């Protein structure tokens, strides 16, 4: 059967849905994420120290609106540790996240020095119970960077190689081999 020639009028620049062939077979692909899970006490001394720096950085956050205090610590290739914390603003888009705060500062202070690891920690309340009233109540499960932070970190990873990711939670720590493992369908055309 010969194809029919159909005249149609575009509506708002779109092809009418009746002209789209929904029966065309598609390839199906999957994305999987492999990461390690451990307790804080199982980490090596260097990783525990980096997480401790991220936890301390949460105390320097400015989060009067969300009450969500995030800290990040970067291990640079030269051995330096650079920290950052979220800094909120009443004009929400003017604030910045801990991860971007840390990586932009690192790039400004140590141009050309690769980032090798990032540790991230967060808390939302000062204490969990009356017994630990002097302790910050860190999230039980690890948190991961937002999309813009993943994209910013990915740019440095594209320049210098993999950045290992340590996501701290009170109950467990996630260890990922790279930022790209957090963002497999990233924007990389730069």
Helices and strands as residue ranges (DSSP letters): G 17-19, E 36-38, G 40-42, H 45-58, E 69-76, E 81-85, G 92-94, H 98-109, E 115-125, G 130-132, E 137-138, H 147-160, E 164-168, E 173-176
